[in-house]
Amino acid sequence: MDTPTFITFMVMWMLLFFGILGIVLTYRHNRHLIDLIHKERMTALERGLEMAVLPTRGNGFVGGSGHAAPAAHFLHRGLVCTLLGLALMAAFGVNAGAKSALWGLPVTAFGIAYLILYFVVASKEKRT
């Protein structure tokens, strides 16, 4: 296996690894927050205290509560993914040729999808 192909495969495996790691760590963090909220509510019930309002995404909780994410969130992700994909395409194109530059297309496509989602969500936020 030549060096540019090896580097390409290593970058793809690293992206996959860090993506899965991010998903797992986010899940564990949210699970920990839910456990803490449960312990707090059970302690309040045992002492006969009034229970606090359950946190949602809007008032401090990170987990899923059904609320839509703000448009700026999608803009940030869209710009990062698009620029990362274009940088990958440029790096692979210079080092390994035009065929290898296509490895950056999926990341660029995700970024463009997030940018489209940003414009859709931003227009809905303006209407309300």
N, C-alpha and C positions, 0 to 999 in steps of 0.2 A: 504494500500500500504506500503510495507516495505521500509526501508531507502535506500538501494542501488538502487532499482527501481526508487524511487523518485529522487535521485541524478542524475541518468541517464537521466530521462526525463527533469529535470531542465537544465542540461548541453546542451541537444539537443535544447531546447527552447531558451536558451541563444545564442547558435551558430546561430540559425535561426534569432533571433532578431538582433544580431550584424551584420550578413551578409546583412540583409535588410537595416539596418541603414547605413552601408557603401555604399551600392548602391545608396540610396537616397541622402546622403551627397555628393557623387562624382557627381551625376547628377546636384544637385543644384550648386556646385562649377563650373562645366563646363558651366552651363547655365549663371551664373553670369559673367564668363569670356567672353562669347559670347556677352552678353549685353554691357559690357564695350567696347569691340572692335567695336560694332555697333555704340555706342555713339561717340567714337573717330572718326570713319569714317564719320559720319554725320556732326560732327563739322568741320572736314577738308573740306567737300564739301561746307558747308555754307560759310566758309571763303575763298574758292577758292584755298586752298592749295593742294599740291600734296599729294595723299593718300599713306599711308605706305603699305608695302607688307603685305598681310594677313598672320598671324602666322600659322604655322603647327606644328605637333608634333616634327619635326626635329629642328625647330628654336624657341622653347619656349612655344608652346601651348600644353595644356594637353589633349584637346579633340580629338575626332577621326578625322583623316585626311586621313586614308587609308594606312598609313605607318606601316610597321611591327615593333613590339616591339623588342628591342635588346635581344639577347639570355640570357644575365645575368639576365634579368627580370624573365624569366621562370625558371632559375636555383634557384633563390631566393624563388619564390613561391613554387616550387617543393620540395625544402628541408624543408621549413617551414611546408607545408601540410603533407609531409610524416612523419616527426618527431612528429608533433602534433597527427597524427593518431596513430602512434605506442605508443605514451605516453598514449593516451586514451585507447587503447587496453590493455596496461599493467595495468593501473589504474583500469579499469573495471574488468579485469581478476583477479586481486588480491582481489578486494573488493567484487565482486558479482559473480564470476565464469566465466567459459569459454563461456557460452551463451551470457553474457553481454559484453564480450570483442569484440564481433562482431560489436558493435556500432562504433568502431573506423575504421572499414574497408572502409566505403565510403570516409572518409577524407584521409586515406592512398592511396586509389585508385586515388583521385584527385592529390595528390602529385606525384605519379608515372606517371600519365598522363602528368603533367607539366615537369617532368624530361625527359620523352621521347620527348616531344615537344622541350625542350632545345637542346637535341642532334640533332634533325632534323634541327632546325633553325641555330645552330652553324655550322653544316656541310654546309648549304647553304651559310652562311656568309663567310666561308673559300673559297668556290668556286668563290665568286665574288670579 
